[in-house]
Amino acid sequence: MAKIKPSKGAPYARILGVGGYRPTRVVPNEVILEKIDSSDEWIRSRSGIESRHWAGSEETVAAMSVEAAGKAIANAGIDASRVGAVVVSTVSHFAQTPAIATSIADQLGTEKAAAFDISAGCAGFGYGLTLAKGMVVEGSAEYVVVIGVERLSDLTDLEDRATAFLFGDGAGAVVVGPATEPAIGPTVWGSEGDKSDIIKQTVPWDRFHVGDVDELPLDSEGNIKFPAITQEGQAVFRWAVFEMAKVAQQALDAAGITSEDLDVFIPHQANVRIIDSMVKTLKLPEHVTVARDIRTTGNTSAASIPLAMERLLATGEAKSGDTALVIGFGAGLVYAATVVTLP
C-alpha cells in the first residue's frame, strides 16, 4: 500500500492583521421611523442601536470586501501574492455562482489563491476563522484571508417593525498566518437545525421561479416584496442569552483559561441587551473590554465581529496581544466561539 506524504504546515496559527469597511452613508433611527410605527427611544432600549451604515450602489459586496481585506493584508505586513486562500462569509451575494470570493481574490492581487464562499449567517466569521486556522496548520496555505461581508439593507423589510431597525452593511477581514505559539484556541461550534425557522428568509428564491405570484408578500402599496430576513425576536433572545453563554464558557474551558484571564469580549453584535446579559451570565470581570459596536453599526451578521475587533484596536480600547473571547451565533441556528490573541 502506498503511503501518503504527510503535510507540513505551521505549528500554530494566529490573526496577523485586521481591516474593516463601513459604507459612507450613516442612517439614523429617524430614517427607519419613516416606515414603521415606533420611536427612537424604543429602538435604542430594545437593541441599543442609534444608527447604522447602508451601502450605496458602488459599495458592493466585492468592493467592500476588497477594501477591508486590503487593510488587513497591509496591517499583517505581507504582500497579497503570499495569500493562499480567501474565505468569504456572506448571505447577501445574490449570484448563486460563481463564488464572490474568486473575484475578490483576483482584485486583491493574489496569485490564483483558493477562494470560496460560506453561508453560516452571523456565525460565519467564526466558521471562516476555524477553516483558516486548519489550512495554515495543515499546510495548504501559508496565509488565509477571512472576510465577513454583508449588504443586509438589501434583505431588510423596512415595513417590518420587528426587524427594520436591526440590520446594517459593512465588511470586516482578518489575515490568518503561521505562529510559534497557540494564538487561536479550539473552536466550540455547532448547529440546532430544529430551530431553523426562528431566523429565516421570508420567501425562498424558487417561489419567484415557479411564478406563484399570488402567494408572494406585498408591501403597503401592493408591490411584490423582495425577500427579507425575518426572525422570532423573543425566541432568538432567549436562545442567545442562555445557550450561547454556555458555548462561550465552553470556549474558555477549551482554551484553558478563565474569565479573569480575558482582556476583551467580542460577541456577535446582535443586540446590546443580549451582549449585556451574556456579560452578566459569564460573570466577566470589570477589566474586560466589551465590544458594543452595534450602537453605530447595527447588526452586520458575518461582518460584525471583525468590524468590532477593528474598531476596538483602532480606538485603543483593545491592544495587540490582548486575549479575546469571540462568539458568533445566528440563522441555522448556528454558532462558533473561540479565544484568540489580538493582532
Rosetta blueprint (number, residue, H / E / L):
1 M L
2 A L
3 K L
4 I L
5 K L
6 P L
7 S L
8 K L
9 G L
10 A L
11 P L
12 Y E
13 A E
14 R E
15 I E
16 L E
17 G E
18 V E
19 G E
20 G E
21 Y E
22 R L
23 P L
24 T L
25 R E
26 V E
27 V E
28 P E
29 N H
30 E H
31 V H
32 I H
33 L L
34 E L
35 K L
36 I L
37 D L
38 S L
39 S L
40 D H
41 E H
42 W H
43 I H
44 R H
45 S H
46 R H
47 S H
48 G L
49 I L
50 E L
51 S E
52 R E
53 H E
54 W E
55 A L
56 G L
57 S L
58 E L
59 E L
60 T L
61 V H
62 A H
63 A H
64 M H
65 S H
66 V H
67 E H
68 A H
69 A H
70 G H
71 K H
72 A H
73 I H
74 A H
75 N H
76 A H
77 G L
78 I L
79 D L
80 A H
81 S H
82 R H
83 V E
84 G E
85 A E
86 V E
87 V E
88 V E
89 S E
90 T L
91 V L
92 S L
93 H L
94 F L
95 A L
96 Q L
97 T L
98 P L
99 A L
100 I H
101 A H
102 T H
103 S H
104 I H
105 A H
106 D H
107 Q H
108 L H
109 G L
110 T L
111 E L
112 K L
113 A L
114 A E
115 A E
116 F E
117 D E
118 I E
119 S L
120 A L
121 G H
122 C H
123 A H
124 G H
125 F H
126 G H
127 Y H
128 G H
129 L H
130 T H
131 L H
132 A H
133 K H
134 G H
135 M H
136 V H
137 V H
138 E H
139 G L
140 S L
141 A L
142 E L
143 Y E
144 V E
145 V E
146 V E
147 I E
148 G E
149 V E
150 E E
151 R E
152 L H
153 S H
154 D H
155 L H
156 T L
157 D L
158 L L
159 E L
160 D L
161 R L
162 A L
163 T L
164 A L
165 F L
166 L L
167 F E
168 G L
169 D E
170 G E
171 A E
172 G E
173 A E
174 V E
175 V E
176 V E
177 G E
178 P E
179 A E
180 T L
181 E L
182 P L
183 A L
184 I E
185 G L
186 P L
187 T L
188 V E
189 W E
190 G E
191 S E
192 E L
193 G H
194 D H
195 K H
196 S L
197 D L
198 I L
199 I E
200 K E
201 Q E
202 T L
203 V L
204 P L
205 W L
206 D H
207 R H
208 F H
209 H H
210 V L
211 G L
212 D L
213 V H
214 D H
215 E H
216 L L
217 P L
218 L E
219 D L
220 S L
221 E L
222 G L
223 N L
224 I E
225 K L
226 F L
227 P L
228 A L
229 I E
230 T E
231 Q E
232 E L
233 G H
234 Q H
235 A H
236 V H
237 F H
238 R H
239 W H
240 A H
241 V H
242 F H
243 E H
244 M H
245 A H
246 K H
247 V H
248 A H
249 Q H
250 Q H
251 A H
252 L H
253 D H
254 A H
255 A H
256 G L
257 I L
258 T L
259 S H
260 E H
261 D H
262 L L
263 D L
264 V E
265 F E
266 I E
267 P E
268 H L
269 Q L
270 A L
271 N L
272 V H
273 R H
274 I H
275 I H
276 D H
277 S H
278 M H
279 V H
280 K H
281 T H
282 L H
283 K L
284 L L
285 P L
286 E L
287 H L
288 V L
289 T E
290 V E
291 A L
292 R L
293 D L
294 I H
295 R H
296 T H
297 T H
298 G L
299 N E
300 T L
301 S H
302 A H
303 A H
304 S H
305 I H
306 P H
307 L H
308 A H
309 M H
310 E H
311 R H
312 L H
313 L H
314 A H
315 T H
316 G L
317 E L
318 A L
319 K L
320 S L
321 G L
322 D L
323 T E
324 A E
325 L E
326 V E
327 I E
328 G E
329 F E
330 G E
331 A L
332 G L
333 L L
334 V E
335 Y E
336 A E
337 A E
338 T E
339 V E
340 V E
341 T E
342 L L
343 P L
